């Protein structure tokens, strides 16, 4: 059955942040594991990050067992309950914000201050 998966990965302690970020980016860029839906990197130590990934078939699902550039890392792989597709993942974000956070993406966007660290505010601007 198709569904999104959460991959949580922590790097070996001797790997610096740049190398850890590069390795995670290489992992999610390999589309043979599926479509990367969302990802982020951890601050501080241990370095690492997470990705929500959508394997489209059994071959891509099987590739989740291959750590590739994350060999030697501690990796947790978990099937998600409600995020059956990337669209479902987005719907789950909306549902959680509305039903548990009493807000919405559009409300948060309207309240968000301008901040040069917020790269998403610059997307689409010329």
MDTraj code that builds the backbone (N, CA, C; nanometers):
import mdtraj as md
import numpy as np

residues = "UNK UNK UNK UNK UNK UNK UNK UNK UNK UNK UNK UNK UNK UNK UNK UNK UNK UNK UNK UNK UNK UNK UNK UNK UNK UNK UNK UNK UNK UNK UNK UNK UNK UNK UNK UNK UNK UNK UNK UNK UNK UNK UNK UNK UNK UNK UNK UNK UNK UNK UNK UNK UNK UNK UNK UNK UNK UNK UNK UNK UNK UNK UNK UNK UNK UNK UNK UNK UNK UNK UNK UNK UNK UNK UNK UNK UNK UNK UNK UNK UNK UNK UNK UNK UNK UNK UNK UNK UNK UNK UNK UNK UNK UNK UNK UNK UNK UNK UNK UNK UNK UNK UNK UNK UNK UNK UNK UNK UNK UNK UNK UNK UNK UNK UNK UNK UNK UNK UNK UNK UNK UNK UNK UNK UNK UNK".split()
xyz = np.array([
    [0.0845, -0.1181, 0.0000],
    [0.0000, 0.0000, 0.0000],
    [0.0894, 0.1250, 0.0000],
    [0.0585, 0.2183, -0.0860],
    [0.1364, 0.3410, -0.0963],
    [0.1161, 0.4278, 0.0275],
    [0.2247, 0.4890, 0.0703],
    [0.2194, 0.5854, 0.1807],
    [0.3527, 0.6558, 0.1920],
    [0.3537, 0.7676, 0.2599],
    [0.4779, 0.8386, 0.2874],
    [0.5490, 0.7734, 0.4055],
    [0.6801, 0.7879, 0.4058],
    [0.7648, 0.7343, 0.5115],
    [0.8470, 0.8466, 0.5717],
    [0.8703, 0.8397, 0.7024],
    [0.9586, 0.9314, 0.7718],
    [1.0927, 0.8620, 0.7898],
    [1.1982, 0.9270, 0.7430],
    [1.3343, 0.8785, 0.7638],
    [1.4010, 0.9794, 0.8564],
    [1.4492, 0.9313, 0.9694],
    [1.5162, 1.0133, 1.0697],
    [1.6583, 0.9624, 1.0786],
    [1.7564, 1.0487, 1.0551],
    [1.8941, 1.0020, 1.0457],
    [1.9889, 1.0916, 1.1244],
    [2.0740, 1.0307, 1.2069],
    [2.1767, 1.1043, 1.2787],
    [2.3133, 1.0545, 1.2333],
    [2.4017, 1.1515, 1.2112],
    [2.5353, 1.1234, 1.1586],
    [2.6285, 1.0753, 1.2692],
    [2.7344, 1.0061, 1.2298],
    [2.8385, 0.9734, 1.3286],
    [2.8938, 1.1016, 1.3911],
    [2.9343, 1.0950, 1.5151],
    [2.9780, 1.2138, 1.5897],
    [3.0957, 1.2861, 1.5248],
    [3.1800, 1.2151, 1.4501],
    [3.2980, 1.2788, 1.3916],
    [3.2700, 1.3488, 1.2584],
    [3.1456, 1.3432, 1.2108],
    [3.1099, 1.4087, 1.0846],
    [3.0681, 1.5528, 1.1126],
    [3.1276, 1.6491, 1.0413],
    [3.0917, 1.7893, 1.0650],
    [2.9571, 1.8219, 0.9999],
    [2.9031, 1.9383, 1.0335],
    [2.7694, 1.9764, 0.9885],
    [2.7604, 1.9839, 0.8368],
    [2.8585, 2.0438, 0.7705],
    [2.8548, 2.0570, 0.6245],
    [2.8518, 1.9195, 0.5586],
    [2.9373, 1.8286, 0.6030],
    [2.9414, 1.6942, 0.5447],
    [2.8104, 1.6200, 0.5713],
    [2.7546, 1.6374, 0.6903],
    [2.6272, 1.5726, 0.7229],
    [2.5153, 1.6279, 0.6346],
    [2.5109, 1.7595, 0.6182],
    [2.4081, 1.8198, 0.5329],
    [2.4221, 1.7716, 0.3892],
    [2.5455, 1.7669, 0.3399],
    [2.5695, 1.7207, 0.2026],
    [2.5253, 1.5755, 0.1845],
    [2.5546, 1.4914, 0.2836],
    [2.5164, 1.3498, 0.2749],
    [2.3644, 1.3341, 0.2743],
    [2.2953, 1.4076, 0.3614],
    [2.1489, 1.3985, 0.3639],
    [2.0900, 1.4494, 0.2323],
    [2.1449, 1.5584, 0.1798],
    [2.0962, 1.6102, 0.0523],
    [2.1196, 1.5108, -0.0608],
    [2.2328, 1.4421, -0.0592],
    [2.2598, 1.3395, -0.1609],
    [2.1589, 1.2252, -0.1475],
    [2.1277, 1.1865, -0.0256],
    [2.0308, 1.0790, -0.0008],
    [1.8946, 1.1153, -0.0591],
    [1.8452, 1.2361, -0.0297],
    [1.7110, 1.2711, -0.0757],
    [1.7070, 1.3036, -0.2242],
    [1.8224, 1.3363, -0.2819],
    [1.8274, 1.3663, -0.4259],
    [1.8201, 1.2412, -0.5117],
    [1.8420, 1.1253, -0.4520],
    [1.8370, 0.9983, -0.5251],
    [1.6909, 0.9548, -0.5350],
    [1.6287, 0.9844, -0.6480],
    [1.4860, 0.9578, -0.6647],
    [1.4525, 0.8097, -0.6763],
    [1.5536, 0.7231, -0.6736],
    [1.5246, 0.5791, -0.6771],
    [1.4623, 0.5322, -0.5462],
    [1.4617, 0.6181, -0.4425],
    [1.3953, 0.5866, -0.3158],
    [1.2533, 0.6417, -0.3121],
    [1.2183, 0.7268, -0.4067],
    [1.0869, 0.7885, -0.4085],
    [1.0983, 0.9391, -0.4141],
    [0.9844, 1.0045, -0.4041],
    [0.9767, 1.1498, -0.4117],
    [0.9998, 1.2080, -0.2720],
    [1.1005, 1.2953, -0.2559],
    [1.1152, 1.3625, -0.1264],
    [1.0062, 1.4690, -0.1119],
    [0.9304, 1.4610, -0.0047],
    [0.8150, 1.5490, 0.0168],
    [0.8519, 1.6680, 0.1045],
    [0.9292, 1.6442, 0.2078],
    [0.9743, 1.7490, 0.3002],
    [1.1031, 1.6997, 0.3648],
    [1.1904, 1.7928, 0.3991],
    [1.3105, 1.7552, 0.4722],
    [1.3621, 1.8757, 0.5482],
    [1.4470, 1.8489, 0.6458],
    [1.5172, 1.9544, 0.7168],
    [1.6386, 1.8909, 0.7840],
    [1.7295, 1.9771, 0.8260],
    [1.8533, 1.9348, 0.8915],
    [1.8466, 1.9770, 1.0379],
    [1.9192, 1.9051, 1.1241],
    [1.9216, 1.9368, 1.2665],
    [2.0273, 2.0428, 1.2954],
    [2.0000, 2.1287, 1.3914],
    [2.1013, 2.2193, 1.4434],
    [2.1749, 2.1478, 1.5556],
    [2.2943, 2.1909, 1.5849],
    [2.3699, 2.1315, 1.6953],
    [2.4129, 1.9893, 1.6659],
    [2.4465, 1.9180, 1.7722],
    [2.4897, 1.7791, 1.7566],
    [2.3936, 1.6872, 1.8295],
    [2.3716, 1.5671, 1.7833],
    [2.4355, 1.5135, 1.6635],
    [2.3776, 1.5791, 1.5378],
    [2.4581, 1.5838, 1.4339],
    [2.4115, 1.6352, 1.3058],
    [2.3226, 1.5298, 1.2410],
    [2.2419, 1.5730, 1.1492],
    [2.1531, 1.4813, 1.0784],
    [2.0323, 1.5555, 1.0285],
    [1.9246, 1.4824, 1.0124],
    [1.8027, 1.5438, 0.9648],
    [1.6949, 1.4406, 0.9413],
    [1.5896, 1.4867, 0.8766],
    [1.4787, 1.3976, 0.8445],
    [1.4321, 1.4248, 0.7025],
    [1.3651, 1.3270, 0.6474],
    [1.2979, 1.3434, 0.5189],
    [1.1672, 1.2656, 0.5251],
    [1.0637, 1.3228, 0.4690],
    [0.9403, 1.2490, 0.4412],
    [0.9500, 1.2150, 0.2935],
    [0.9393, 1.0873, 0.2636],
    [0.9610, 1.0398, 0.1268],
    [0.8427, 0.9545, 0.0831],
    [0.8124, 0.9594, -0.0454],
    [0.6992, 0.8852, -0.1002],
    [0.7480, 0.7851, -0.2042],
    [0.7705, 0.6596, -0.1624],
    [0.8049, 0.5566, -0.2606],
    [0.6814, 0.5229, -0.3444],
    [0.6992, 0.5237, -0.4763],
    [0.5854, 0.5028, -0.5667],
    [0.5612, 0.3573, -0.6021],
    [0.6567, 0.2708, -0.5706],
    [0.6386, 0.1291, -0.6019],
    [0.7256, 0.0451, -0.5079],
    [0.7152, -0.0858, -0.5212],
    [0.7886, -0.1772, -0.4332],
    [0.9399, -0.1638, -0.4486],
    [0.9860, -0.1349, -0.5694],
    [1.1302, -0.1180, -0.5920],
    [1.1838, 0.0025, -0.5144],
    [1.1129, 0.1153, -0.5197],
    [1.1545, 0.2331, -0.4441],
    [1.1440, 0.2080, -0.2937],
    [1.0400, 0.1388, -0.2512],
    [1.0240, 0.1058, -0.1099],
    [1.1415, 0.0208, -0.0609],
    [1.1828, -0.0760, -0.1402],
    [1.2952, -0.1614, -0.1029],
    [1.4248, -0.0812, -0.0901],
    [1.4387, 0.0250, -0.1688],
    [1.5594, 0.1090, -0.1626],
    [1.5723, 0.1842, -0.0306],
    [1.4632, 0.1964, 0.0457],
    [1.4733, 0.2620, 0.1762],
    [1.5646, 0.1844, 0.2705],
    [1.5854, 0.0562, 0.2433],
    [1.6759, -0.0245, 0.3252],
    [1.8224, -0.0011, 0.2922],
    [1.8507, 0.0700, 0.1833],
    [1.9886, 0.0998, 0.1421],
    [2.0246, 0.2397, 0.1900],
    [2.1170, 0.2518, 0.2850],
    [2.1490, 0.3843, 0.3373],
    [2.2245, 0.4731, 0.2398],
    [2.2840, 0.4158, 0.1367],
    [2.3574, 0.4963, 0.0392],
    [2.4563, 0.5880, 0.1079],
    [2.4465, 0.7210, 0.0844],
    [2.5419, 0.8147, 0.1430],
    [2.5297, 0.8293, 0.2954],
    [2.4307, 0.7635, 0.3539],
    [2.4136, 0.7679, 0.4991],
    [2.4668, 0.6421, 0.5670],
    [2.5494, 0.5656, 0.4973],
    [2.6098, 0.4458, 0.5573],
    [2.6869, 0.4867, 0.6822],
    [2.6674, 0.4134, 0.7896],
    [2.7325, 0.4436, 0.9161],
    [2.6516, 0.5356, 1.0065],
    [2.5404, 0.5872, 0.9557],
    [2.4517, 0.6722, 1.0347],
    [2.3534, 0.5852, 1.1138],
    [2.2897, 0.6438, 1.2139],
    [2.1770, 0.5808, 1.2822],
    [2.0511, 0.6283, 1.2102],
    [1.9748, 0.5332, 1.1566],
    [1.8602, 0.5674, 1.0720],
    [1.7351, 0.4988, 1.1251],
    [1.6286, 0.5757, 1.1397],
    [1.4971, 0.5221, 1.1721],
    [1.4054, 0.5422, 1.0528],
    [1.3317, 0.4392, 1.0173],
    [1.2415, 0.4434, 0.9021],
    [1.1023, 0.4044, 0.9499],
    [1.0053, 0.4922, 0.9288],
    [0.8711, 0.4685, 0.9813],
    [0.7646, 0.5031, 0.8775],
    [0.6736, 0.4107, 0.8521],
    [0.5589, 0.4385, 0.7657],
    [0.4637, 0.5318, 0.8401],
    [0.4104, 0.6310, 0.7693],
    [0.3185, 0.7266, 0.8306],
    [0.1739, 0.6794, 0.8141],
    [0.0909, 0.7114, 0.9092],
    [-0.0466, 0.6629, 0.9132],
    [-0.1380, 0.7389, 0.8174],
    [-0.1399, 0.8706, 0.8253],
    [-0.2369, 0.9498, 0.7506],
    [-0.1826, 1.0055, 0.6198],
    [-0.0518, 1.0154, 0.6068],
    [0.0098, 1.0732, 0.4870],
    [0.0292, 0.9641, 0.3821],
    [-0.0799, 0.9290, 0.3156],
    [-0.0753, 0.8199, 0.2182],
    [-0.0131, 0.8628, 0.0857],
    [-0.0083, 0.9930, 0.0598],
    [0.0532, 1.0490, -0.0608],
    [0.1156, 1.1830, -0.0207],
    [0.1970, 1.2444, -0.1081],
    [0.2464, 1.3787, -0.0776],
    [0.1327, 1.4794, -0.0552],
    [0.0261, 1.4681, -0.1301],
    [-0.0892, 1.5567, -0.1104],
    [-0.1493, 1.5324, 0.0277],
    [-0.1557, 1.4062, 0.0680],
    [-0.2048, 1.3727, 0.2014],
    [-0.1163, 1.4290, 0.3116],
    [0.0156, 1.4326, 0.2870],
    [0.1063, 1.4930, 0.3844],
    [0.0725, 1.6409, 0.4020],
    [0.0529, 1.7117, 0.2915],
    [0.0136, 1.8532, 0.2988],
    [-0.1187, 1.8703, 0.3711],
    [-0.2131, 1.7816, 0.3438],
    [-0.3429, 1.7880, 0.4114],
    [-0.3272, 1.7619, 0.5608],
    [-0.2346, 1.6734, 0.5977],
    [-0.2109, 1.6445, 0.7392],
    [-0.1503, 1.7658, 0.8099],
    [-0.0610, 1.8385, 0.7415],
    [-0.0065, 1.9629, 0.7977],
    [-0.1205, 2.0608, 0.8229],
    [-0.2054, 2.0805, 0.7226],
    [-0.3190, 2.1722, 0.7375],
    [-0.4109, 2.1281, 0.8516],
    [-0.4427, 1.9987, 0.8565],
    [-0.5314, 1.9449, 0.9599],
    [-0.4736, 1.9692, 1.0992],
    [-0.3439, 1.9417, 1.1147],
    [-0.2797, 1.9572, 1.2451],
    [-0.2800, 2.1030, 1.2895],
    [-0.2435, 2.1932, 1.1974],
    [-0.2447, 2.3356, 1.2319],
    [-0.3847, 2.3815, 1.2732],
    [-0.4853, 2.3402, 1.1977],
    [-0.6210, 2.3863, 1.2237],
    [-0.6817, 2.3222, 1.3485],
    [-0.6630, 2.1913, 1.3657],
    [-0.7317, 2.1201, 1.4726],
    [-0.6557, 2.1143, 1.6043],
    [-0.5240, 2.1270, 1.6004],
    [-0.4450, 2.1227, 1.7234],
    [-0.3780, 2.2565, 1.7521],
    [-0.3506, 2.3346, 1.6491],
    [-0.2857, 2.4633, 1.6669],
    [-0.3801, 2.5812, 1.6585],
    [-0.5054, 2.5540, 1.6244],
    [-0.6064, 2.6597, 1.6100],
    [-0.5588, 2.7731, 1.5198],
    [-0.4929, 2.7361, 1.4094],
    [-0.4442, 2.8347, 1.3133],
    [-0.4372, 2.7703, 1.1755],
    [-0.3800, 2.8391, 1.0799],
    [-0.3645, 2.7865, 0.9448],
    [-0.2350, 2.8404, 0.8853],
    [-0.1917, 2.7806, 0.7763],
    [-0.0725, 2.8300, 0.7078],
    [-0.0937, 2.9741, 0.6646],
    [-0.2096, 3.0043, 0.6085],
    [-0.2337, 3.1418, 0.5620],
    [-0.2345, 3.2400, 0.6783],
    [-0.2906, 3.2035, 0.7931],
    [-0.2895, 3.2924, 0.9096],
    [-0.1469, 3.3127, 0.9597],
    [-0.0685, 3.2064, 0.9655],
    [0.0708, 3.2184, 1.0096],
    [0.1522, 3.3026, 0.9120],
    [0.1261, 3.2844, 0.7834],
    [0.1959, 3.3631, 0.6815],
    [0.1663, 3.5117, 0.6992],
    [0.0409, 3.5452, 0.7250],
    [0.0011, 3.6854, 0.7412],
    [0.0640, 3.7481, 0.8657],
    [0.0873, 3.6688, 0.9693],
    [0.1422, 3.7190, 1.0954],
    [0.2951, 3.7171, 1.0982],
    [0.3561, 3.6497, 1.0038],
    [0.5011, 3.6285, 1.0081],
    [0.5772, 3.7570, 0.9779],
    [0.6728, 3.7933, 1.0634],
    [0.7512, 3.9140, 1.0374],
    [0.8507, 3.8901, 0.9234],
    [0.8928, 3.9988, 0.8591],
    [0.9996, 3.9871, 0.7600],
    [1.1282, 3.9540, 0.8331],
    [1.2001, 3.8578, 0.7811],
    [1.3255, 3.8160, 0.8430],
    [1.4154, 3.7639, 0.7327],
    [1.5362, 3.8131, 0.7204],
    [1.6244, 3.7680, 0.6128],
    [1.6593, 3.6188, 0.6215],
    [1.6429, 3.5571, 0.7378],
    [1.6684, 3.4135, 0.7499],
    [1.5571, 3.3300, 0.6874],
    [1.4412, 3.3876, 0.6676],
    [1.3252, 3.3154, 0.6153],
    [1.3352, 3.3096, 0.4635],
    [1.4091, 3.2138, 0.4136],
    [1.4355, 3.1986, 0.2701],
    [1.3067, 3.1885, 0.1900],
    [1.2023, 3.1320, 0.2489],
    [1.0761, 3.1123, 0.1761],
    [1.0080, 3.2447, 0.1437],
    [1.0399, 3.3498, 0.2189],
    [0.9820, 3.4803, 0.1886],
    [1.0412, 3.5404, 0.0617],
    [1.1617, 3.4976, 0.0254],
    [1.2279, 3.5507, -0.0942],
    [1.1917, 3.4722, -0.2195],
    [1.1373, 3.3544, -0.2066],
    [1.1033, 3.2726, -0.3234],
    [0.9978, 3.3427, -0.4058],
    [1.0205, 3.3498, -0.5322],
    [0.9237, 3.4096, -0.6220],
    [0.9354, 3.5599, -0.6361],
    [1.0212, 3.6213, -0.5537],
    [1.0429, 3.7655, -0.5665],
    [1.1559, 3.7894, -0.6669],
    [1.1496, 3.9011, -0.7397],
    [1.2591, 3.9322, -0.8318],
    [1.3552, 4.0305, -0.7708],
])
top = md.Topology()
chain = top.add_chain()
for i, resn in enumerate(residues, 1):
    res = top.add_residue(resn, chain, resSeq=i)
    for name in ("N", "CA", "C"):
        top.add_atom(name, md.element.get_by_symbol(name[0]), res)
traj = md.Trajectory(xyz[None], top)
